Amino acid sequence: MPRPRGCGLFFFCKKKANYRERGGESADRVEIYELAMRQPGFLVNGIRILYVNDLPIDLNWGDSVKLVKRVCVTMICMATLLNSQVSFATTLAGAKQQAAALKNQISSTTLQIQQDQVRVETLKTRLGLINHSLQNVRVAMSANLAHMRVVNHQLVVLGKRIKVNERQLTTTRTELQGQLKTMYEHGTVSYLQVLFQSTSFQDFLTRLNMLVTVANAGQALEKRFQALKQTLAVQHRQTVSYYGELIHTQVSDNVLQQADVLLQQEQQQSIQSIQTNMSNQQLRHGELESQLQLTQQQIASIEAATARAEQLMHNTTYVSQTVAGMPSINLQNMLKYAEGYLGTPYSWGGTSPSGFDCSGFTQYVFAHSGVSILRTSEQQFAEGVSVSYPNLSLGDLVFFSTYAPGATHVGIYIGNGLMIDAQDYGVSIDNISNSYWGPKYLGARQLVK
């Protein structure tokens, strides 16, 4: 069934003929709606037929308009003041919500800074232990190196003593043999020749005793030198073994030193990283504190503005003068003109029929009727006077808080809880109280009469 529209309410009869016979909506208005319903992919929130039975069906169109206009005019002051409170309250709630969020972020940042401080202190303690260990290793390495020098010197001394011992043994042997040789003027002789050259038995015994003495002395000397040689060899082996242990210790200490240096570097890097993060967190903390202070100032400003608005609530002169000063236009013609752009694609920042965004569309439609309004939805929300939800009227701007706090979306109220607006799917008609728009409703403003 076609859906004529009039003065903020949709009027339907069971039969279109009866409605027209009783002075209902003109055929061109019906055609506008039928044209809208034929737009590709165009939906009116699932609403097809709506009967309004609280007005007499036999009212002609002019009487209906007059009746509803009288009702709207008598309630406009209350609507303005009530909706003013809703608008301020919503903005105030957003500011308080932002302040609460900032406080949570500040608490989180403070906790993070405290945790980082604990981590830094823990790492510094570990670093102190590592530094102490590294110092001990270096002291041990220094002492071990000095000991290695001493042992190495001992090895050199032992080697020299062994060589001296061998030379002394050789020299002594030569000297013993020389003692026998000196008794004879003819070079070398054997022990047996010495005995055979004796001139008497007494000489034989003397010679024999001398040979025994020399032999015993040589054997004793040989044993003494061999014992010394063996002792020196044992000392040399022990010293070499000990020197090897010192080298192994030095290598192990060097490995420990490298490990401690790596740990030291890692701990220092961790401390530096955490301290850098702490600096960033402290900067962030300061920024959040500044934002919170500004938000609290905003809250105070909003509360003051709310108090002023409450004072204006009872100032009927102010409301009357504001409404009286509004431009007077043909709302039906303006809405008919707006409906001519149904299906126009959405364009971010768009202000022309090639593509509209929400506030660009409202500004364009109002401009066609000779009314200049500001560009953005936030700016438009500050114009005119507030209207409460129950007292919305044709041509009122309705505002919503969508992707961010505040008036981030705007449409033109066309009656019966519907608006025409430019949204993601283009210019369309939407129910302002459906499951999507209803929870996001922010308020309404009257700019024309």
KOLVEXVO-850353 format. One record per residue (C-alpha): residue number from 1; y, x, z; residue in one letter. Coordinates in Angstrom, 2 decimals. Each point is the difference from the previous one (the first is absolute). Last residue first. Layout:
<rs>
seq; y; x; z; type
NUM; Y; X; Z; A
...
</rs>
This chain:
<rs>
seq; y; x; z; type
449; 26.19; 10.04; 11.57; K
448; -0.45; 3.70; -0.50; V
447; -1.06; 3.07; 2.01; L
446; -2.47; -1.49; 2.48; Q
445; -2.24; 2.62; 1.54; R
444; -3.67; -0.08; 1.00; A
443; -2.28; 1.76; 2.48; G
442; -2.74; 2.60; 0.43; L
441; -3.19; -1.49; -1.40; Y
440; -2.77; 2.61; -0.07; K
439; -2.62; -2.10; 1.79; P
438; 0.62; -2.89; -2.45; G
437; 0.10; 2.05; -3.19; W
436; -3.66; 0.95; -0.18; Y
435; -1.88; -2.88; 1.62; S
434; 2.31; -2.60; -1.52; N
433; 3.29; -1.03; 1.60; S
432; 2.42; 1.09; -2.73; I
431; -2.05; -1.71; -2.71; N
430; 0.59; 1.91; -3.20; D
429; 1.50; -0.65; -3.42; I
428; -0.05; 2.82; -2.51; S
427; 2.07; 2.79; -1.57; V
426; -2.31; 2.97; -0.54; G
425; -3.43; 0.80; 1.40; Y
424; 1.37; 2.60; 2.44; D
423; 2.76; -2.31; 1.20; Q
422; 3.07; -1.66; -1.45; A
421; 0.72; -3.20; 1.88; D
420; 0.07; -3.78; -0.20; I
419; -0.50; -1.57; 3.39; M
418; -2.09; -2.82; 1.40; L
417; -0.08; -1.79; 3.36; G
416; 0.85; -3.37; -1.53; N
415; 3.19; 1.26; -1.58; G
414; 1.16; 2.58; -2.53; I
413; 0.75; 2.88; 2.40; Y
412; 1.11; 3.10; -1.86; I
411; -1.94; 3.21; 0.76; G
410; 0.49; 3.21; 1.94; V
409; -2.15; 2.99; 1.01; H
408; 0.61; 3.08; 2.16; T
407; 2.09; -1.67; 2.70; A
406; -0.80; 2.15; 3.02; G
405; -2.99; 2.10; 0.97; P
404; -1.96; 1.50; -2.90; A
403; -2.57; -1.09; -2.63; Y
402; 0.59; -3.71; 0.46; T
401; 2.75; -1.44; 2.20; S
400; 1.01; -3.26; -1.67; F
399; 3.22; -1.74; -0.95; F
398; 0.88; -3.47; -1.27; V
397; 3.23; -0.52; -1.94; L
396; 1.19; -3.59; 0.14; D
395; 0.41; -1.68; -3.37; G
394; -1.49; -3.32; 1.04; L
393; -0.08; -0.51; 3.75; S
392; -1.86; 1.45; 2.95; L
391; 0.45; -1.99; 3.18; N
390; -3.41; 0.44; 1.62; P
389; 0.15; 3.78; -0.59; Y
388; 3.37; 0.52; 1.61; S
387; 2.96; 0.92; -2.19; V
386; 2.16; 3.06; 0.53; S
385; 3.48; 0.23; -1.45; V
384; 1.25; 1.84; -3.06; G
383; -0.76; 3.68; -0.62; E
382; -1.92; 2.48; 2.16; A
381; -3.38; -0.82; -1.55; F
380; 1.54; 0.70; -3.41; Q
379; 0.61; 3.61; 1.04; Q
378; -3.61; 0.47; 1.14; E
377; -1.27; -1.72; -3.16; S
376; 1.99; 2.41; -2.14; T
375; 2.80; -0.62; -2.52; R
374; 2.79; -1.96; 1.68; L
373; 0.97; -3.50; -1.07; I
372; 2.44; -1.26; -2.63; S
371; -0.07; -3.76; -0.64; V
370; 0.99; -1.19; -3.47; G
369; -3.10; -2.09; -0.63; S
368; -1.45; 2.74; -2.24; H
367; 0.79; 2.47; 2.79; A
366; -2.26; -1.97; 2.36; F
365; -2.95; 0.37; -2.37; V
364; 0.60; 3.73; -0.58; Y
363; 0.44; 0.78; 3.70; Q
362; -3.19; -1.91; 0.85; T
361; -1.95; 1.85; -2.71; F
360; 1.32; 3.44; 0.94; G
359; -0.89; -0.75; 3.61; S
358; -3.67; -0.56; -0.84; C
357; -0.42; 2.58; -2.76; D
356; 0.61; -1.17; -3.51; F
355; -1.19; 1.04; -3.47; G
354; 1.22; -0.43; -3.57; S
353; 1.97; -3.00; 1.26; P
352; 2.34; 2.41; 1.82; S
351; 0.45; 1.53; 3.47; T
350; -3.07; 2.21; 0.34; G
349; -0.11; 2.51; 2.86; G
348; -3.79; -0.16; 0.02; W
347; -1.00; -2.15; -2.97; S
346; -1.88; -3.29; 0.27; Y
345; -0.83; -1.81; -3.21; P
344; 1.67; -3.31; -0.99; T
343; -2.63; -2.73; 0.48; G
342; 2.50; -2.61; 1.13; L
341; 3.43; 0.95; -1.33; Y
340; 1.10; -3.53; -0.95; G
339; -0.74; -1.02; 3.55; E
338; 3.13; 1.83; 1.10; A
337; 2.18; -2.02; -2.40; Y
336; -1.45; -3.24; 1.31; K
335; 0.68; 1.26; 3.50; L
334; 3.64; 0.69; -0.83; M
333; 0.39; -3.33; -1.80; N
332; -1.40; -1.89; 2.95; Q
331; 2.20; 1.94; 2.42; L
330; 3.19; -1.02; -1.79; N
329; 2.49; 2.28; 1.72; I
328; 2.41; -0.01; 2.95; S
327; 1.06; 3.45; 1.15; P
326; -0.08; 0.47; 3.79; M
325; 3.25; -0.28; 1.97; G
324; -0.94; -3.33; 1.57; A
323; -3.26; 1.49; 1.26; V
322; 1.82; 2.83; 1.75; T
321; 2.70; -2.33; 1.35; Q
320; -2.57; -2.43; 1.36; S
319; -2.01; 2.75; 1.64; V
318; 3.05; 1.56; 1.62; Y
317; 1.36; -3.37; 1.13; T
316; -3.37; -0.95; 1.45; T
315; 0.20; 2.92; 2.42; N
314; -2.97; -0.71; 2.26; H
313; -2.33; 2.34; -1.78; M
312; 2.81; 2.51; -0.44; L
311; -0.58; 1.11; 3.58; Q
310; -3.68; 0.44; -0.74; E
309; 0.94; 2.11; -3.01; A
308; 2.13; 2.23; 2.22; R
307; -2.94; 0.45; 2.36; A
306; -2.23; 0.77; -2.95; T
305; 2.52; 2.56; -1.24; A
304; -0.08; 1.64; 3.42; A
303; -3.79; -0.05; -0.06; E
302; 0.07; 1.47; -3.49; I
301; 2.39; 2.76; 1.09; S
300; -2.11; 0.78; 3.06; A
299; -3.09; 0.08; -2.18; I
298; 1.79; 2.27; -2.47; Q
297; 1.01; 2.30; 2.84; Q
296; -3.63; 0.02; 1.08; Q
295; -0.94; 0.80; -3.58; T
294; 2.53; 2.84; -0.13; L
293; -1.33; 1.40; 3.28; Q
292; -3.56; -0.39; -1.24; L
291; 0.88; 1.78; -3.23; Q
290; 1.59; 2.85; 1.97; S
289; -3.04; 0.22; 2.29; E
288; -2.24; -0.07; -3.07; L
287; 1.97; 2.84; -1.57; E
286; -0.20; 2.01; 3.21; G
285; -3.75; -0.56; 0.23; H
284; -0.36; 1.00; -3.65; R
283; 1.83; 3.24; 0.76; L
282; -2.24; 0.47; 3.04; Q
281; -3.05; -0.76; -2.12; Q
280; 1.11; 2.54; -2.59; N
279; 0.55; 2.61; 2.70; S
278; -3.37; -0.89; 1.53; M
277; -1.64; 0.38; -3.41; N
276; 1.56; 3.44; -0.32; T
275; -1.20; 0.80; 3.53; Q
274; -3.47; -1.20; -0.93; I
273; -0.08; 2.18; -3.11; S
272; 1.39; 3.03; 1.87; Q
271; -2.55; -0.44; 2.79; I
270; -2.81; -0.34; -2.53; S
269; 1.24; 3.06; -1.89; Q
268; 0.18; 1.99; 3.25; Q
267; -3.49; -1.15; 0.97; Q
266; -1.37; 0.96; -3.41; E
265; 1.75; 3.40; 0.08; Q
264; -1.35; 0.76; 3.49; Q
263; -3.46; -1.13; -1.01; L
262; 0.15; 2.33; -3.00; L
261; 1.26; 2.86; 2.19; V
260; -2.73; -0.72; 2.55; D
259; -2.65; 0.13; -2.72; A
258; 1.43; 3.27; -1.35; Q
257; 0.02; 1.50; 3.51; Q
256; -3.53; -1.16; 0.64; L
255; -1.14; 1.66; -3.24; V
254; 1.83; 3.20; 1.01; N
253; -1.62; -0.16; 3.42; D
252; -3.40; -0.22; -1.65; S
251; 0.79; 2.99; -2.25; V
250; 1.26; 2.01; 2.98; Q
249; -3.07; -0.91; 2.01; T
248; -2.24; 1.12; -2.87; H
247; 1.95; 3.27; -0.23; I
246; -0.32; 0.49; 3.75; L
245; -3.71; -0.66; -0.21; E
244; -0.29; 2.60; -2.75; G
243; 1.88; 2.50; 2.18; Y
242; -2.45; -0.73; 2.79; Y
241; -2.90; 0.75; -2.32; S
240; 1.66; 3.22; -1.20; V
239; 0.66; 0.98; 3.62; T
238; -3.58; -0.69; 0.97; Q
237; -1.29; 2.01; -2.95; R
236; 2.35; 2.88; 0.80; H
235; -0.91; -0.05; 3.68; Q
234; -3.67; 0.09; -0.91; V
233; 0.62; 2.89; -2.42; A
232; 2.02; 1.87; 2.62; L
231; -2.80; -0.36; 2.50; T
230; -2.58; 1.13; -2.56; Q
229; 2.10; 3.03; -0.90; K
228; 0.50; 0.84; 3.65; L
227; -3.72; -0.25; 0.59; A
226; -0.67; 2.14; -3.08; Q
225; 2.57; 2.55; 1.21; F
224; -1.57; 0.23; 3.40; R
223; -3.50; 0.15; -1.42; K
222; 0.97; 2.77; -2.41; E
221; 1.75; 1.93; 2.77; L
220; -3.06; -0.25; 2.17; A
219; -2.20; 1.06; -2.90; Q
218; 2.28; 2.92; -0.80; G
217; 0.14; 1.09; 3.61; A
216; -3.76; -0.26; 0.28; N
215; -0.46; 2.06; -3.15; A
214; 2.51; 2.63; 1.13; V
213; -1.66; 0.26; 3.40; T
212; -3.46; 0.13; -1.52; V
211; 1.13; 2.71; -2.42; L
210; 1.57; 2.02; 2.81; M
209; -3.11; -0.32; 2.13; N
208; -2.13; 1.19; -2.91; L
207; 2.31; 2.99; -0.60; R
206; -0.15; 0.97; 3.64; T
205; -3.74; -0.50; 0.06; L
204; -0.42; 2.17; -3.10; F
203; 2.34; 2.65; 1.42; D
202; -2.16; 0.08; 3.09; Q
201; -3.04; 0.29; -2.18; F
200; 1.58; 2.85; -1.81; S
199; 1.86; 0.83; -3.16; T
198; 0.66; -3.61; -1.13; S
197; 0.30; -0.38; -3.78; Q
196; -2.89; -2.40; -0.08; F
195; 1.87; -2.46; 2.22; L
194; 3.13; -0.09; -2.15; V
193; -2.14; -0.22; -3.09; Q
192; -1.60; -3.15; 1.40; L
191; 3.40; -1.62; 0.62; Y
190; 0.91; 0.62; -3.60; S
189; 2.52; 2.54; -1.12; V
188; 3.31; -0.32; -1.85; T
187; 2.32; 2.82; -0.84; G
186; -0.91; 3.59; 0.79; H
185; 2.09; 1.16; 2.92; E
184; -2.07; -1.64; 2.58; Y
183; 1.01; -1.48; 3.26; M
182; 2.85; -1.78; -1.74; T
181; -2.46; -2.12; -1.91; K
180; -1.44; -1.51; 3.11; L
179; 3.36; -1.16; 1.26; Q
178; 0.87; -1.15; -3.51; G
177; -2.79; -2.52; 0.04; Q
176; 1.52; -1.49; 3.06; L
175; 3.50; 0.01; -1.59; E
174; -1.23; -1.75; -3.13; T
173; -1.60; -2.72; 2.01; R
172; 3.20; -0.35; 1.98; T
171; 2.12; -0.35; -3.16; T
170; -2.26; -2.69; -1.48; T
169; 0.09; -1.97; 3.22; L
168; 3.80; 0.41; 0.22; Q
167; 0.42; -1.28; -3.58; R
166; -2.15; -3.05; 0.70; E
165; 1.94; -0.72; 3.17; N
164; 3.35; 0.36; -1.83; V
163; -1.20; -2.47; -2.65; K
162; -1.09; -2.47; 2.65; I
161; 3.28; 0.47; 1.86; R
160; 1.99; -0.68; -3.21; K
159; -1.89; -3.20; -0.62; G
158; 0.51; -1.03; 3.59; L
157; 3.76; 0.61; -0.30; V
156; 0.24; -2.03; -3.22; V
155; -1.98; -2.81; 1.54; L
154; 2.23; 0.08; 3.06; Q
153; 3.07; -0.26; -2.25; H
152; -1.53; -3.09; -1.60; N
151; -0.63; -1.35; 3.45; V
150; 3.66; 0.49; 0.96; V
149; 1.27; -1.53; -3.27; R
148; -2.38; -2.91; 0.43; M
147; 1.34; -0.51; 3.51; H
146; 3.54; -0.23; -1.38; A
145; -1.20; -2.54; -2.57; L
144; -1.75; -1.99; 2.71; N
143; 3.15; -0.04; 2.10; A
142; 2.07; -1.24; -2.96; S
141; -2.65; -2.52; -0.96; M
140; -0.19; -1.26; 3.59; A
139; 3.80; -0.34; 0.15; V
138; -0.04; -1.82; -3.36; R
137; -2.76; -2.30; 1.18; V
136; 1.85; -0.74; 3.23; N
135; 3.21; -0.76; -1.91; Q
134; -1.87; -2.31; -2.36; L
133; -1.58; -1.79; 2.94; S
132; 3.40; -0.43; 1.63; H
131; 1.48; -1.21; -3.30; N
130; -2.89; -2.43; -0.39; I
129; 0.48; -1.27; 3.54; L
128; 3.75; -0.44; -0.62; G
127; -0.74; -1.75; -3.30; L
126; -2.29; -2.40; 1.81; R
125; 2.78; -0.76; 2.48; T
124; 2.49; -0.36; -2.88; K
123; -2.43; -2.34; -1.74; L
122; -0.23; -2.18; 3.09; T
121; 3.80; 0.01; 0.39; E
120; 0.41; -0.91; -3.67; V
119; -2.58; -2.78; 0.29; R
118; 1.76; -1.41; 3.06; V
117; 3.33; 0.10; -1.86; Q
116; -1.62; -1.66; -3.00; D
115; -1.27; -2.80; 2.24; Q
114; 3.48; -0.46; 1.44; Q
113; 1.54; -0.04; -3.49; I
112; -2.60; -2.54; -1.16; Q
111; 0.68; -2.18; 3.05; L
110; 3.73; 0.12; -0.71; T
109; -0.62; -0.86; -3.65; T
108; -2.20; -2.95; 0.96; S
107; 2.55; -1.19; 2.54; S
106; 2.77; 0.38; -2.59; I
105; -2.11; -1.84; -2.59; Q
104; -0.66; -2.81; 2.48; N
103; 3.71; -0.13; 0.84; K
102; 0.80; -0.12; -3.71; L
101; -2.44; -2.89; -0.50; A
100; 1.56; -1.86; 2.93; A
99; 3.47; 0.60; -1.47; A
98; -1.20; -1.25; -3.39; Q
97; -1.42; -3.13; 1.60; Q
96; 3.27; -0.45; 1.84; K
95; 1.89; 0.34; -3.28; A
94; -2.35; -2.44; -1.73; G
93; 0.29; -2.46; 2.87; A
92; 3.77; 0.29; -0.21; L
91; -0.12; -0.71; -3.72; T
90; -2.22; -3.02; 0.60; T
89; 2.15; -1.18; 2.89; A
88; 3.17; 0.39; -2.02; F
87; -1.39; -2.05; -2.86; S
86; -1.50; -2.65; 2.27; V
85; 3.26; -0.37; 1.94; Q
84; 1.96; -0.41; -3.19; S
83; -2.57; -2.56; -1.09; N
82; 0.82; -2.14; 2.99; L
81; 3.73; 0.34; -0.51; L
80; 0.01; -0.82; -3.68; T
79; -2.49; -2.84; 0.30; A
78; 1.99; -1.62; 2.84; M
77; 3.13; 0.12; -2.14; C
76; -1.80; -1.27; -3.12; I
75; -1.54; -3.09; 1.58; M
74; 2.59; -2.63; -0.98; T
73; 0.35; 1.51; -3.47; V
72; -3.76; -0.01; -0.67; C
71; -0.45; -3.65; 1.03; V
70; 2.96; -1.09; -2.09; R
69; -1.35; 1.98; -2.95; K
68; -3.40; -1.67; 0.39; V
67; 1.50; -3.48; -0.16; L
66; 2.41; 0.75; -2.83; K
65; -2.72; 1.54; -2.16; V
64; -2.40; -2.84; 0.61; S
63; 2.71; -2.57; -0.79; D
62; 0.74; 1.75; -3.28; G
61; -3.65; 0.14; -1.02; W
60; -0.69; -3.66; 0.68; N
59; -1.60; -1.03; 3.21; L
58; -2.92; -2.33; -0.71; D
57; -2.55; 2.37; 1.47; I
56; 1.58; -0.19; 3.42; P
55; -0.06; 3.44; 1.64; L
54; -2.67; 1.11; 2.52; D
53; -2.77; -0.32; -2.59; N
52; 0.24; 3.39; -1.65; V
51; -2.93; 0.55; -2.33; Y
50; -0.89; 3.50; -1.23; L
49; -2.02; 0.79; -3.07; I
48; -0.93; 3.40; -1.44; R
47; 0.23; 2.50; 2.81; I
46; -2.37; 2.97; -0.45; G
45; 2.66; 2.52; 0.98; N
44; 2.09; -1.00; -3.01; V
43; -2.06; 2.00; -2.46; L
42; 0.98; 1.64; -3.27; F
41; -2.73; 1.97; -1.81; G
40; 1.54; -0.86; -3.33; P
39; 2.93; -2.45; 0.47; Q
38; -1.13; -3.59; -0.62; R
37; 0.92; -1.18; 3.50; M
36; 3.54; 1.27; -0.48; A
35; 0.33; -2.00; -3.24; L
34; -1.23; -3.11; 1.79; E
33; 2.60; 0.59; 2.69; Y
32; 2.78; 0.41; -2.52; I
31; -1.29; -3.00; -1.95; E
30; 0.34; -2.18; 3.06; V
29; 3.60; 1.10; 0.37; R
28; 0.63; -0.81; -3.69; D
27; -1.50; -3.45; 0.52; A
26; 2.54; -0.92; 2.64; S
25; -1.07; -0.42; 3.59; E
24; -0.20; -3.51; 1.40; G
23; 2.23; -3.03; -0.67; G
22; -2.45; -2.67; 1.07; R
21; -1.56; -0.35; -3.44; E
20; -0.50; 3.73; -0.04; R
19; -1.99; -0.10; 3.20; Y
18; -2.02; -3.01; -1.07; N
17; -0.87; 1.73; -3.28; A
16; -1.11; 3.16; 1.81; K
15; -2.56; -2.01; 1.89; K
14; -1.17; 0.71; 3.51; K
13; 3.49; 1.14; 0.77; C
12; 1.05; 3.53; 0.88; F
11; 3.19; 1.36; 1.50; F
10; 0.29; 3.73; 0.71; F
9; 2.57; 0.75; 2.67; L
8; 2.94; 2.41; 0.15; G
7; 2.44; -2.16; -1.92; C
6; -2.24; -1.23; -2.78; G
5; -3.12; 1.08; -1.81; R
4; -2.11; -1.72; -2.61; P
3; -3.72; 0.91; 0.01; R
2; -1.97; -1.02; -3.04; P
1; -3.48; -1.35; 0.78; M
</rs>
